[in-house]
């Protein structure tokens, strides 16, 4: 019998239910049936777009951790083409569902860390929904990886870059990369996204986590709370800002 790996969204819900049963947490809302069906569709599209970009396990899961030299090398940067294939799968599904159309221009409030790149801009039809921007960065040379900047809003705010590092020492396998990428894109489409780009800091809040930091490359201030792309869709609640202690 062929062993089929559980999807991260199946495991996500199972972990919440297990926590609730044990009495140790489990307050996070489950991913709805509609969200799971959307992710199933993305996975099906990815079986085609990612046919030539195989995944790989965490190289340190059952053995010793990386040595210092691993942080100085990237032995197979081409494998990170897998995130480009995942972006293509998301784009195909969102367009096929009729939730967005492809636009041709993007203005930036907080641009990608890496210059250049090819922008895919998906403009949603729903009121209050914000655009999704997937910027593909092609390697400058054989030592650099493919990566995707995931952004949202108009003007667009960089949410994160996947992978943010391609060295062997930071490699934890492809599953975690795709899970994190899915969570960011899902948050834009779901409407569970709150962004605030201030004078010297920015915050990005989703239902999964909170990311903040100092400003690098800001062009214009921006703040928005997203709305769902699909009709009759309930967004997940976003995580609260961390309390700041003086």
DOROGU-956156 format. One record per residue (C-alpha): residue in one letter; residue number from 1; x, y, z. Coordinates in Angstrom, 3 decimals, m for minus. Example, Ala and Ser with C-alpha at 12.3 -4.5 7.8 and 13.67 -1.06 7.14 Angstrom:
2
<site><aa>a</aa><i>1</i><c1>12.300</c1><c2>m4.500</c2><c3>7.800</c3></site>
<site><aa>s</aa><i>2</i><c1>13.670</c1><c2>m1.060</c2><c3>7.140</c3></site>
END
This chain:
246
<site><aa>x</aa><i>1</i><c1>0.000</c1><c2>0.000</c2><c3>0.000</c3></site>
<site><aa>x</aa><i>2</i><c1>1.350</c1><c2>3.411</c2><c3>m0.938</c3></site>
<site><aa>x</aa><i>3</i><c1>1.858</c1><c2>5.751</c2><c3>1.999</c3></site>
<site><aa>x</aa><i>4</i><c1>0.228</c1><c2>9.120</c2><c3>1.381</c3></site>
<site><aa>x</aa><i>5</i><c1>1.552</c1><c2>12.064</c2><c3>3.343</c3></site>
<site><aa>x</aa><i>6</i><c1>m1.059</c1><c2>14.144</c2><c3>5.111</c3></site>
<site><aa>x</aa><i>7</i><c1>m1.409</c1><c2>17.689</c2><c3>3.903</c3></site>
<site><aa>x</aa><i>8</i><c1>m0.333</c1><c2>20.412</c2><c3>6.286</c3></site>
<site><aa>x</aa><i>9</i><c1>m3.918</c1><c2>21.640</c2><c3>6.525</c3></site>
<site><aa>x</aa><i>10</i><c1>m5.162</c1><c2>18.213</c2><c3>7.616</c3></site>
<site><aa>x</aa><i>11</i><c1>m2.429</c1><c2>18.047</c2><c3>10.239</c3></site>
<site><aa>x</aa><i>12</i><c1>m3.159</c1><c2>21.639</c2><c3>11.293</c3></site>
<site><aa>x</aa><i>13</i><c1>m6.787</c1><c2>20.850</c2><c3>12.116</c3></site>
<site><aa>x</aa><i>14</i><c1>m5.906</c1><c2>17.530</c2><c3>13.754</c3></site>
<site><aa>x</aa><i>15</i><c1>m3.409</c1><c2>19.252</c2><c3>16.042</c3></site>
<site><aa>x</aa><i>16</i><c1>m6.025</c1><c2>21.800</c2><c3>17.128</c3></site>
<site><aa>x</aa><i>17</i><c1>m8.594</c1><c2>19.083</c2><c3>17.822</c3></site>
<site><aa>x</aa><i>18</i><c1>m6.019</c1><c2>17.040</c2><c3>19.732</c3></site>
<site><aa>x</aa><i>19</i><c1>m5.148</c1><c2>20.075</c2><c3>21.858</c3></site>
<site><aa>x</aa><i>20</i><c1>m8.811</c1><c2>20.696</c2><c3>22.610</c3></site>
<site><aa>x</aa><i>21</i><c1>m9.326</c1><c2>17.092</c2><c3>23.673</c3></site>
<site><aa>x</aa><i>22</i><c1>m6.320</c1><c2>17.198</c2><c3>25.995</c3></site>
<site><aa>x</aa><i>23</i><c1>m7.338</c1><c2>20.517</c2><c3>27.529</c3></site>
<site><aa>x</aa><i>24</i><c1>m4.037</c1><c2>22.133</c2><c3>26.573</c3></site>
<site><aa>x</aa><i>25</i><c1>m4.914</c1><c2>25.017</c2><c3>24.322</c3></site>
<site><aa>x</aa><i>26</i><c1>m6.574</c1><c2>24.505</c2><c3>20.973</c3></site>
<site><aa>x</aa><i>27</i><c1>m8.228</c1><c2>27.928</c2><c3>20.927</c3></site>
<site><aa>x</aa><i>28</i><c1>m7.201</c1><c2>28.603</c2><c3>17.322</c3></site>
<site><aa>x</aa><i>29</i><c1>m10.065</c1><c2>28.260</c2><c3>14.826</c3></site>
<site><aa>x</aa><i>30</i><c1>m10.049</c1><c2>25.299</c2><c3>12.499</c3></site>
<site><aa>x</aa><i>31</i><c1>m9.505</c1><c2>25.744</c2><c3>8.804</c3></site>
<site><aa>x</aa><i>32</i><c1>m12.959</c1><c2>25.643</c2><c3>7.255</c3></site>
<site><aa>x</aa><i>33</i><c1>m14.113</c1><c2>23.117</c2><c3>4.682</c3></site>
<site><aa>x</aa><i>34</i><c1>m13.986</c1><c2>25.833</c2><c3>1.984</c3></site>
<site><aa>x</aa><i>35</i><c1>m10.371</c1><c2>26.654</c2><c3>2.878</c3></site>
<site><aa>x</aa><i>36</i><c1>m9.379</c1><c2>22.998</c2><c3>2.811</c3></site>
<site><aa>x</aa><i>37</i><c1>m11.062</c1><c2>22.512</c2><c3>m0.553</c3></site>
<site><aa>x</aa><i>38</i><c1>m9.193</c1><c2>25.536</c2><c3>m1.917</c3></site>
<site><aa>x</aa><i>39</i><c1>m5.888</c1><c2>24.108</c2><c3>m0.698</c3></site>
<site><aa>x</aa><i>40</i><c1>m6.800</c1><c2>20.711</c2><c3>m2.168</c3></site>
<site><aa>x</aa><i>41</i><c1>m7.343</c1><c2>22.419</c2><c3>m5.531</c3></site>
<site><aa>x</aa><i>42</i><c1>m3.964</c1><c2>24.146</c2><c3>m5.260</c3></site>
<site><aa>x</aa><i>43</i><c1>m2.326</c1><c2>20.812</c2><c3>m4.476</c3></site>
<site><aa>x</aa><i>44</i><c1>m3.986</c1><c2>19.248</c2><c3>m7.532</c3></site>
<site><aa>x</aa><i>45</i><c1>m2.748</c1><c2>22.075</c2><c3>m9.763</c3></site>
<site><aa>x</aa><i>46</i><c1>0.687</c1><c2>21.771</c2><c3>m8.166</c3></site>
<site><aa>x</aa><i>47</i><c1>0.887</c1><c2>18.110</c2><c3>m9.166</c3></site>
<site><aa>x</aa><i>48</i><c1>1.113</c1><c2>19.476</c2><c3>m12.723</c3></site>
<site><aa>x</aa><i>49</i><c1>3.043</c1><c2>22.739</c2><c3>m12.288</c3></site>
<site><aa>x</aa><i>50</i><c1>5.449</c1><c2>21.066</c2><c3>m9.879</c3></site>
<site><aa>x</aa><i>51</i><c1>5.895</c1><c2>17.823</c2><c3>m11.802</c3></site>
<site><aa>x</aa><i>52</i><c1>9.546</c1><c2>18.675</c2><c3>m12.491</c3></site>
<site><aa>x</aa><i>53</i><c1>10.322</c1><c2>20.273</c2><c3>m9.125</c3></site>
<site><aa>x</aa><i>54</i><c1>10.423</c1><c2>17.446</c2><c3>m6.578</c3></site>
<site><aa>x</aa><i>55</i><c1>10.291</c1><c2>18.109</c2><c3>m2.862</c3></site>
<site><aa>x</aa><i>56</i><c1>12.936</c1><c2>17.013</c2><c3>m0.379</c3></site>
<site><aa>x</aa><i>57</i><c1>12.983</c1><c2>16.035</c2><c3>3.293</c3></site>
<site><aa>x</aa><i>58</i><c1>14.507</c1><c2>17.919</c2><c3>6.190</c3></site>
<site><aa>x</aa><i>59</i><c1>18.154</c1><c2>16.855</c2><c3>5.958</c3></site>
<site><aa>x</aa><i>60</i><c1>18.614</c1><c2>17.182</c2><c3>9.723</c3></site>
<site><aa>x</aa><i>61</i><c1>15.401</c1><c2>15.557</c2><c3>10.957</c3></site>
<site><aa>x</aa><i>62</i><c1>16.877</c1><c2>12.245</c2><c3>12.114</c3></site>
<site><aa>x</aa><i>63</i><c1>20.536</c1><c2>13.097</c2><c3>12.369</c3></site>
<site><aa>x</aa><i>64</i><c1>22.983</c1><c2>15.713</c2><c3>13.594</c3></site>
<site><aa>x</aa><i>65</i><c1>22.350</c1><c2>19.364</c2><c3>12.916</c3></site>
<site><aa>x</aa><i>66</i><c1>24.269</c1><c2>21.428</c2><c3>10.373</c3></site>
<site><aa>x</aa><i>67</i><c1>27.908</c1><c2>22.256</c2><c3>10.860</c3></site>
<site><aa>x</aa><i>68</i><c1>29.199</c1><c2>25.807</c2><c3>10.533</c3></site>
<site><aa>x</aa><i>69</i><c1>30.314</c1><c2>25.295</c2><c3>6.940</c3></site>
<site><aa>x</aa><i>70</i><c1>26.708</c1><c2>24.495</c2><c3>5.929</c3></site>
<site><aa>x</aa><i>71</i><c1>25.782</c1><c2>28.130</c2><c3>6.506</c3></site>
<site><aa>x</aa><i>72</i><c1>28.341</c1><c2>29.188</c2><c3>3.907</c3></site>
<site><aa>x</aa><i>73</i><c1>27.158</c1><c2>27.034</c2><c3>1.023</c3></site>
<site><aa>x</aa><i>74</i><c1>24.084</c1><c2>26.318</c2><c3>m1.085</c3></site>
<site><aa>x</aa><i>75</i><c1>24.745</c1><c2>22.942</c2><c3>m2.683</c3></site>
<site><aa>x</aa><i>76</i><c1>21.573</c1><c2>22.777</c2><c3>m4.823</c3></site>
<site><aa>x</aa><i>77</i><c1>19.958</c1><c2>26.204</c2><c3>m5.270</c3></site>
<site><aa>x</aa><i>78</i><c1>18.006</c1><c2>25.018</c2><c3>m8.315</c3></site>
<site><aa>x</aa><i>79</i><c1>15.715</c1><c2>22.892</c2><c3>m6.124</c3></site>
<site><aa>x</aa><i>80</i><c1>14.068</c1><c2>26.081</c2><c3>m4.852</c3></site>
<site><aa>x</aa><i>81</i><c1>12.371</c1><c2>26.373</c2><c3>m8.223</c3></site>
<site><aa>x</aa><i>82</i><c1>9.642</c1><c2>24.469</c2><c3>m6.355</c3></site>
<site><aa>x</aa><i>83</i><c1>8.295</c1><c2>27.741</c2><c3>m4.897</c3></site>
<site><aa>x</aa><i>84</i><c1>7.836</c1><c2>29.118</c2><c3>m8.425</c3></site>
<site><aa>x</aa><i>85</i><c1>5.780</c1><c2>26.038</c2><c3>m9.296</c3></site>
<site><aa>x</aa><i>86</i><c1>3.658</c1><c2>26.548</c2><c3>m6.173</c3></site>
<site><aa>x</aa><i>87</i><c1>3.033</c1><c2>30.182</c2><c3>m7.109</c3></site>
<site><aa>x</aa><i>88</i><c1>1.942</c1><c2>29.049</c2><c3>m10.571</c3></site>
<site><aa>x</aa><i>89</i><c1>m0.494</c1><c2>26.583</c2><c3>m9.011</c3></site>
<site><aa>x</aa><i>90</i><c1>m2.021</c1><c2>29.262</c2><c3>m6.772</c3></site>
<site><aa>x</aa><i>91</i><c1>m2.340</c1><c2>31.657</c2><c3>m9.710</c3></site>
<site><aa>x</aa><i>92</i><c1>m4.062</c1><c2>29.048</c2><c3>m11.867</c3></site>
<site><aa>x</aa><i>93</i><c1>m6.610</c1><c2>28.113</c2><c3>m9.182</c3></site>
<site><aa>x</aa><i>94</i><c1>m7.478</c1><c2>31.686</c2><c3>m8.209</c3></site>
<site><aa>x</aa><i>95</i><c1>m8.003</c1><c2>32.704</c2><c3>m11.817</c3></site>
<site><aa>x</aa><i>96</i><c1>m9.950</c1><c2>29.534</c2><c3>m12.649</c3></site>
<site><aa>x</aa><i>97</i><c1>m12.292</c1><c2>30.182</c2><c3>m9.724</c3></site>
<site><aa>x</aa><i>98</i><c1>m13.023</c1><c2>33.637</c2><c3>m11.115</c3></site>
<site><aa>x</aa><i>99</i><c1>m12.105</c1><c2>35.410</c2><c3>m7.895</c3></site>
<site><aa>x</aa><i>100</i><c1>m9.535</c1><c2>37.660</c2><c3>m9.556</c3></site>
<site><aa>x</aa><i>101</i><c1>m8.182</c1><c2>38.830</c2><c3>m12.878</c3></site>
<site><aa>x</aa><i>102</i><c1>m4.567</c1><c2>39.301</c2><c3>m13.816</c3></site>
<site><aa>x</aa><i>103</i><c1>m3.418</c1><c2>42.936</c2><c3>m13.825</c3></site>
<site><aa>x</aa><i>104</i><c1>m0.351</c1><c2>44.364</c2><c3>m15.539</c3></site>
<site><aa>x</aa><i>105</i><c1>1.060</c1><c2>46.903</c2><c3>m13.086</c3></site>
<site><aa>x</aa><i>106</i><c1>2.009</c1><c2>47.150</c2><c3>m9.435</c3></site>
<site><aa>x</aa><i>107</i><c1>2.978</c1><c2>50.135</c2><c3>m7.287</c3></site>
<site><aa>x</aa><i>108</i><c1>5.020</c1><c2>49.402</c2><c3>m4.181</c3></site>
<site><aa>x</aa><i>109</i><c1>4.750</c1><c2>50.695</c2><c3>m0.637</c3></site>
<site><aa>x</aa><i>110</i><c1>7.229</c1><c2>48.131</c2><c3>0.745</c3></site>
<site><aa>x</aa><i>111</i><c1>9.012</c1><c2>46.540</c2><c3>m2.220</c3></site>
<site><aa>x</aa><i>112</i><c1>10.828</c1><c2>43.201</c2><c3>m2.431</c3></site>
<site><aa>x</aa><i>113</i><c1>14.232</c1><c2>43.013</c2><c3>m0.791</c3></site>
<site><aa>x</aa><i>114</i><c1>15.672</c1><c2>41.829</c2><c3>m4.113</c3></site>
<site><aa>x</aa><i>115</i><c1>15.583</c1><c2>44.133</c2><c3>m7.113</c3></site>
<site><aa>x</aa><i>116</i><c1>13.933</c1><c2>43.082</c2><c3>m10.341</c3></site>
<site><aa>x</aa><i>117</i><c1>11.733</c1><c2>40.066</c2><c3>m10.739</c3></site>
<site><aa>x</aa><i>118</i><c1>8.602</c1><c2>39.251</c2><c3>m12.712</c3></site>
<site><aa>x</aa><i>119</i><c1>5.373</c1><c2>40.372</c2><c3>m11.037</c3></site>
<site><aa>x</aa><i>120</i><c1>2.145</c1><c2>38.401</c2><c3>m11.223</c3></site>
<site><aa>x</aa><i>121</i><c1>m0.604</c1><c2>40.731</c2><c3>m9.987</c3></site>
<site><aa>x</aa><i>122</i><c1>m4.003</c1><c2>39.250</c2><c3>m9.163</c3></site>
<site><aa>x</aa><i>123</i><c1>m6.724</c1><c2>41.862</c2><c3>m8.755</c3></site>
<site><aa>x</aa><i>124</i><c1>m9.745</c1><c2>40.519</c2><c3>m6.821</c3></site>
<site><aa>x</aa><i>125</i><c1>m13.295</c1><c2>41.396</c2><c3>m7.771</c3></site>
<site><aa>x</aa><i>126</i><c1>m14.727</c1><c2>41.593</c2><c3>m4.229</c3></site>
<site><aa>x</aa><i>127</i><c1>m15.151</c1><c2>44.936</c2><c3>m2.436</c3></site>
<site><aa>x</aa><i>128</i><c1>m12.510</c1><c2>45.473</c2><c3>0.228</c3></site>
<site><aa>x</aa><i>129</i><c1>m10.354</c1><c2>42.611</c2><c3>m1.006</c3></site>
<site><aa>x</aa><i>130</i><c1>m6.713</c1><c2>43.479</c2><c3>m1.689</c3></site>
<site><aa>x</aa><i>131</i><c1>m4.530</c1><c2>42.402</c2><c3>m4.627</c3></site>
<site><aa>x</aa><i>132</i><c1>m2.050</c1><c2>39.564</c2><c3>m4.345</c3></site>
<site><aa>x</aa><i>133</i><c1>1.376</c1><c2>40.044</c2><c3>m5.898</c3></site>
<site><aa>x</aa><i>134</i><c1>3.698</c1><c2>37.093</c2><c3>m6.521</c3></site>
<site><aa>x</aa><i>135</i><c1>7.113</c1><c2>38.256</c2><c3>m7.702</c3></site>
<site><aa>x</aa><i>136</i><c1>9.420</c1><c2>35.619</c2><c3>m9.153</c3></site>
<site><aa>x</aa><i>137</i><c1>13.117</c1><c2>36.324</c2><c3>m8.724</c3></site>
<site><aa>x</aa><i>138</i><c1>15.299</c1><c2>34.421</c2><c3>m11.173</c3></site>
<site><aa>x</aa><i>139</i><c1>18.812</c1><c2>33.520</c2><c3>m9.963</c3></site>
<site><aa>x</aa><i>140</i><c1>21.553</c1><c2>35.997</c2><c3>m10.789</c3></site>
<site><aa>x</aa><i>141</i><c1>24.026</c1><c2>33.111</c2><c3>m11.058</c3></site>
<site><aa>x</aa><i>142</i><c1>24.335</c1><c2>29.415</c2><c3>m10.242</c3></site>
<site><aa>x</aa><i>143</i><c1>24.961</c1><c2>30.133</c2><c3>m6.550</c3></site>
<site><aa>x</aa><i>144</i><c1>21.606</c1><c2>31.856</c2><c3>m6.012</c3></site>
<site><aa>x</aa><i>145</i><c1>18.131</c1><c2>30.301</c2><c3>m5.764</c3></site>
<site><aa>x</aa><i>146</i><c1>14.793</c1><c2>31.027</c2><c3>m7.301</c3></site>
<site><aa>x</aa><i>147</i><c1>12.585</c1><c2>32.759</c2><c3>m4.762</c3></site>
<site><aa>x</aa><i>148</i><c1>9.137</c1><c2>34.312</c2><c3>m4.552</c3></site>
<site><aa>x</aa><i>149</i><c1>8.199</c1><c2>37.567</c2><c3>m2.863</c3></site>
<site><aa>x</aa><i>150</i><c1>4.603</c1><c2>37.440</c2><c3>m1.627</c3></site>
<site><aa>x</aa><i>151</i><c1>2.959</c1><c2>40.834</c2><c3>m1.335</c3></site>
<site><aa>x</aa><i>152</i><c1>m0.512</c1><c2>42.317</c2><c3>m0.920</c3></site>
<site><aa>x</aa><i>153</i><c1>m2.336</c1><c2>45.630</c2><c3>m1.216</c3></site>
<site><aa>x</aa><i>154</i><c1>m2.352</c1><c2>48.602</c2><c3>m3.549</c3></site>
<site><aa>x</aa><i>155</i><c1>0.279</c1><c2>49.953</c2><c3>m3.228</c3></site>
<site><aa>x</aa><i>156</i><c1>1.734</c1><c2>46.542</c2><c3>m2.475</c3></site>
<site><aa>x</aa><i>157</i><c1>3.449</c1><c2>45.636</c2><c3>0.787</c3></site>
<site><aa>x</aa><i>158</i><c1>5.995</c1><c2>42.837</c2><c3>0.904</c3></site>
<site><aa>x</aa><i>159</i><c1>4.767</c1><c2>40.168</c2><c3>3.317</c3></site>
<site><aa>x</aa><i>160</i><c1>7.802</c1><c2>37.895</c2><c3>3.016</c3></site>
<site><aa>x</aa><i>161</i><c1>10.163</c1><c2>36.118</c2><c3>0.641</c3></site>
<site><aa>x</aa><i>162</i><c1>10.282</c1><c2>32.334</c2><c3>0.224</c3></site>
<site><aa>x</aa><i>163</i><c1>12.899</c1><c2>31.077</c2><c3>0.737</c3></site>
<site><aa>x</aa><i>164</i><c1>14.457</c1><c2>33.869</c2><c3>2.770</c3></site>
<site><aa>x</aa><i>165</i><c1>17.735</c1><c2>31.932</c2><c3>2.829</c3></site>
<site><aa>x</aa><i>166</i><c1>18.915</c1><c2>29.062</c2><c3>0.642</c3></site>
<site><aa>x</aa><i>167</i><c1>22.036</c1><c2>27.992</c2><c3>2.514</c3></site>
<site><aa>x</aa><i>168</i><c1>22.373</c1><c2>24.344</c2><c3>3.476</c3></site>
<site><aa>x</aa><i>169</i><c1>22.416</c1><c2>25.210</c2><c3>7.168</c3></site>
<site><aa>x</aa><i>170</i><c1>18.958</c1><c2>26.820</c2><c3>7.070</c3></site>
<site><aa>x</aa><i>171</i><c1>17.423</c1><c2>24.036</c2><c3>4.973</c3></site>
<site><aa>x</aa><i>172</i><c1>14.526</c1><c2>22.332</c2><c3>6.801</c3></site>
<site><aa>x</aa><i>173</i><c1>12.995</c1><c2>20.640</c2><c3>3.762</c3></site>
<site><aa>x</aa><i>174</i><c1>10.506</c1><c2>21.713</c2><c3>1.149</c3></site>
<site><aa>x</aa><i>175</i><c1>7.319</c1><c2>20.965</c2><c3>3.114</c3></site>
<site><aa>x</aa><i>176</i><c1>7.864</c1><c2>23.847</c2><c3>5.516</c3></site>
<site><aa>x</aa><i>177</i><c1>8.565</c1><c2>26.263</c2><c3>2.669</c3></site>
<site><aa>x</aa><i>178</i><c1>5.360</c1><c2>25.374</c2><c3>0.847</c3></site>
<site><aa>x</aa><i>179</i><c1>3.317</c1><c2>25.454</c2><c3>4.068</c3></site>
<site><aa>x</aa><i>180</i><c1>4.523</c1><c2>28.949</c2><c3>4.914</c3></site>
<site><aa>x</aa><i>181</i><c1>3.906</c1><c2>30.131</c2><c3>1.368</c3></site>
<site><aa>x</aa><i>182</i><c1>0.389</c1><c2>28.650</c2><c3>1.425</c3></site>
<site><aa>x</aa><i>183</i><c1>m0.368</c1><c2>30.367</c2><c3>4.719</c3></site>
<site><aa>x</aa><i>184</i><c1>0.619</c1><c2>33.775</c2><c3>3.370</c3></site>
<site><aa>x</aa><i>185</i><c1>m1.336</c1><c2>33.455</c2><c3>0.124</c3></site>
<site><aa>x</aa><i>186</i><c1>m4.340</c1><c2>31.964</c2><c3>1.921</c3></site>
<site><aa>x</aa><i>187</i><c1>m4.350</c1><c2>34.907</c2><c3>4.343</c3></site>
<site><aa>x</aa><i>188</i><c1>m4.612</c1><c2>37.387</c2><c3>1.453</c3></site>
<site><aa>x</aa><i>189</i><c1>m7.424</c1><c2>35.453</c2><c3>m0.229</c3></site>
<site><aa>x</aa><i>190</i><c1>m9.189</c1><c2>34.684</c2><c3>3.049</c3></site>
<site><aa>x</aa><i>191</i><c1>m9.114</c1><c2>38.329</c2><c3>4.148</c3></site>
<site><aa>x</aa><i>192</i><c1>m7.333</c1><c2>37.448</c2><c3>7.399</c3></site>
<site><aa>x</aa><i>193</i><c1>m4.642</c1><c2>40.051</c2><c3>6.889</c3></site>
<site><aa>x</aa><i>194</i><c1>m3.883</c1><c2>43.341</c2><c3>8.603</c3></site>
<site><aa>x</aa><i>195</i><c1>m0.916</c1><c2>45.446</c2><c3>7.479</c3></site>
<site><aa>x</aa><i>196</i><c1>0.539</c1><c2>48.644</c2><c3>8.899</c3></site>
<site><aa>x</aa><i>197</i><c1>3.627</c1><c2>50.255</c2><c3>7.365</c3></site>
<site><aa>x</aa><i>198</i><c1>4.626</c1><c2>53.170</c2><c3>9.594</c3></site>
<site><aa>x</aa><i>199</i><c1>7.480</c1><c2>55.637</c2><c3>9.673</c3></site>
<site><aa>x</aa><i>200</i><c1>10.076</c1><c2>53.291</c2><c3>11.135</c3></site>
<site><aa>x</aa><i>201</i><c1>8.354</c1><c2>49.887</c2><c3>11.569</c3></site>
<site><aa>x</aa><i>202</i><c1>5.893</c1><c2>47.631</c2><c3>9.876</c3></site>
<site><aa>x</aa><i>203</i><c1>3.522</c1><c2>44.935</c2><c3>11.082</c3></site>
<site><aa>x</aa><i>204</i><c1>1.935</c1><c2>42.110</c2><c3>9.136</c3></site>
<site><aa>x</aa><i>205</i><c1>m0.742</c1><c2>40.147</c2><c3>10.985</c3></site>
<site><aa>x</aa><i>206</i><c1>m2.435</c1><c2>37.012</c2><c3>9.690</c3></site>
<site><aa>x</aa><i>207</i><c1>m4.478</c1><c2>34.351</c2><c3>11.469</c3></site>
<site><aa>x</aa><i>208</i><c1>m1.313</c1><c2>32.250</c2><c3>11.688</c3></site>
<site><aa>x</aa><i>209</i><c1>1.320</c1><c2>34.655</c2><c3>12.980</c3></site>
<site><aa>x</aa><i>210</i><c1>2.582</c1><c2>38.200</c2><c3>13.389</c3></site>
<site><aa>x</aa><i>211</i><c1>5.655</c1><c2>39.530</c2><c3>11.610</c3></site>
<site><aa>x</aa><i>212</i><c1>7.207</c1><c2>42.924</c2><c3>12.245</c3></site>
<site><aa>x</aa><i>213</i><c1>10.447</c1><c2>44.751</c2><c3>11.794</c3></site>
<site><aa>x</aa><i>214</i><c1>12.278</c1><c2>47.900</c2><c3>10.911</c3></site>
<site><aa>x</aa><i>215</i><c1>11.648</c1><c2>49.604</c2><c3>7.613</c3></site>
<site><aa>x</aa><i>216</i><c1>13.911</c1><c2>48.874</c2><c3>4.672</c3></site>
<site><aa>x</aa><i>217</i><c1>13.005</c1><c2>50.236</c2><c3>1.267</c3></site>
<site><aa>x</aa><i>218</i><c1>9.710</c1><c2>51.916</c2><c3>2.211</c3></site>
<site><aa>x</aa><i>219</i><c1>8.393</c1><c2>54.240</c2><c3>m0.471</c3></site>
<site><aa>x</aa><i>220</i><c1>4.993</c1><c2>55.296</c2><c3>0.890</c3></site>
<site><aa>x</aa><i>221</i><c1>3.089</c1><c2>54.644</c2><c3>4.139</c3></site>
<site><aa>x</aa><i>222</i><c1>0.318</c1><c2>52.071</c2><c3>3.946</c3></site>
<site><aa>x</aa><i>223</i><c1>m2.227</c1><c2>50.482</c2><c3>6.268</c3></site>
<site><aa>x</aa><i>224</i><c1>m5.096</c1><c2>48.184</c2><c3>5.409</c3></site>
<site><aa>x</aa><i>225</i><c1>m7.270</c1><c2>45.352</c2><c3>6.650</c3></site>
<site><aa>x</aa><i>226</i><c1>m8.151</c1><c2>42.896</c2><c3>3.904</c3></site>
<site><aa>x</aa><i>227</i><c1>m11.546</c1><c2>41.399</c2><c3>3.065</c3></site>
<site><aa>x</aa><i>228</i><c1>m12.207</c1><c2>37.929</c2><c3>1.596</c3></site>
<site><aa>x</aa><i>229</i><c1>m11.957</c1><c2>37.360</c2><c3>m2.131</c3></site>
<site><aa>x</aa><i>230</i><c1>m14.791</c1><c2>34.823</c2><c3>m2.366</c3></site>
<site><aa>x</aa><i>231</i><c1>m18.449</c1><c2>35.706</c2><c3>m1.710</c3></site>
<site><aa>x</aa><i>232</i><c1>m20.163</c1><c2>34.348</c2><c3>1.426</c3></site>
<site><aa>x</aa><i>233</i><c1>m16.825</c1><c2>33.641</c2><c3>3.062</c3></site>
<site><aa>x</aa><i>234</i><c1>m15.926</c1><c2>34.185</c2><c3>6.725</c3></site>
<site><aa>x</aa><i>235</i><c1>m12.349</c1><c2>35.276</c2><c3>7.323</c3></site>
<site><aa>x</aa><i>236</i><c1>m10.304</c1><c2>33.819</c2><c3>10.150</c3></site>
<site><aa>x</aa><i>237</i><c1>m9.481</c1><c2>36.271</c2><c3>12.975</c3></site>
<site><aa>x</aa><i>238</i><c1>m6.019</c1><c2>37.809</c2><c3>12.770</c3></site>
<site><aa>x</aa><i>239</i><c1>m3.522</c1><c2>37.356</c2><c3>15.572</c3></site>
<site><aa>x</aa><i>240</i><c1>m3.207</c1><c2>40.259</c2><c3>18.034</c3></site>
<site><aa>x</aa><i>241</i><c1>m0.190</c1><c2>42.509</c2><c3>18.106</c3></site>
<site><aa>x</aa><i>242</i><c1>2.335</c1><c2>41.514</c2><c3>20.756</c3></site>
<site><aa>x</aa><i>243</i><c1>2.317</c1><c2>43.642</c2><c3>23.877</c3></site>
<site><aa>x</aa><i>244</i><c1>5.228</c1><c2>46.067</c2><c3>23.965</c3></site>
<site><aa>x</aa><i>245</i><c1>6.859</c1><c2>46.462</c2><c3>27.351</c3></site>
<site><aa>x</aa><i>246</i><c1>8.968</c1><c2>49.424</c2><c3>28.140</c3></site>
END
